[in-house]
């Protein structure tokens, strides 16, 4: 149980930080495609009898860089979609060649946070540190090229290179988080919490912290709920993330309606009516 | 004639009812998905298509739970999800990404719940793989009428909306200036997208349905700029890839390492992906030539047109 809490906490921190940049860059599709496609890597690894993490790592990196390079030519969303389905097609082939048991496929797709062993925490923590370190080192150029790519180019920050760096970070985050929350659900954590955080604050640093906090709350409450109700963790992670986004939207709408009501007299004053 | 084709078509290929059903449904689906796909690619809504396909997983598993055909589940959930995306704000370019992502995340959570309940109460082995990766050879022939009806609905929507949809896909401002109700057209188009993705899900699975939707359309749009020609070409590419996939999968029952048959979905997806890459070659070659010319004159290169 201690392992589960540690692992889930690490995952939530990374998902909160990487997710913030994902939402800022409007790269939700890539953040969905890379983890989802890396499923094929896990299936291939079990076919060859090697460690799942290796398969996940190779496929998520190749997928992410492939999307980055091919995306330079064709339309970005089209390339992402096709790279994703190609990887998943390979996954379908690997699955049909192995004699996999249904629960194993299920746990790859939807995660198995309650079955974490001691040996898995170490590699996850190491990958998390690398991930966060890359984001910290590249913080300013990454932020600039995400918000104002043209200004970034003018100041010598190559948009393409930043895109590749960002995709690598997503691939790293994928490799470490997939065994815990599964290929399909890391996405809800990476999009839901930062999207909610951004409706509460406009300042990037505050939003990152808030996004990590929301991700932590989502994961912790999901584990507790899953433990007591015996339902899958992934369901609760997705539900809490979606709920926090709904709250964020509600808060933003309420604040906007208040500020317009306050603003009307001022504008009337300005126009002299 | 049949003697020469014997190595291509495995024994009993033309006599099998399973193959007949697969060919009929596969053709319909490829045609519908490619037609809608051309608009999806032009509007830059591949993510919405992909998400609606994935969300079909929730509907498929839900359908297994209550014991109805998976196609009903796919259709119901993707129409509901399309409505949710529309409400959250998919029509605004900035909110599009998030609207799709949030709905997708929430729906996949539900899918996790449904699969868990399936495993606990129904012990329905194979449901996960069939829903996710599809299996065109297990489609019941009773599905054909429903598939025809849904395809007809989609094609009618596209035919009726053809001009306004085309204009609003190219330039929403221009369409609005001409008095086209852009939002209503977008919503109806989203309905057509949801239906065609649900259809694609029964042939190559929920998470691969994007291949039939985006692949042929993107390939066709790389070869021609004319929308009408592109729809025709996309339909042909989609149908060709599906047929070739079915033939290869049928043959693969005799292939090593296990004599169990490789999945149809794998063949269809791979053929489509290779065709897309090949279609980029002429363009690549043209830009190479143009760039070589430009460097001679000394004109700085453009940042690349997306």
Interface residues (C-beta under 8 A of the other chain):
Chain A: X23 X26 X27 X28 X29 X32 X33 X36 X72 X73 X74 X75 X76 X77 X78 X80 X81 X82 X84 X85 X86 X88 X89 X90 X91 X92 X93 X95 X96 X97 X102 X103 X105 X106 X109 X110 X153 X182 X184 X185 X187 X188 X191 X192 X195 X231 X232 X234 X235 X236 X237 X238 X239 X241 X242 X245
Chain B: X41 X44 X45 X46 X47 X49 X50 X51 X54 X94 X97 X98 X100 X101 X102 X104 X105 X106 X108 X109 X110 X111 X112 X113 X115 X116 X119 X125 X126 X128 X129 X132 X133 X205 X207 X208 X210 X211 X214 X215 X218 X222 X257 X258 X260 X261 X262 X263 X265 X266 X268 X269 X270 X272 X273 X276 X280 X283 X284 X303 X304 X306
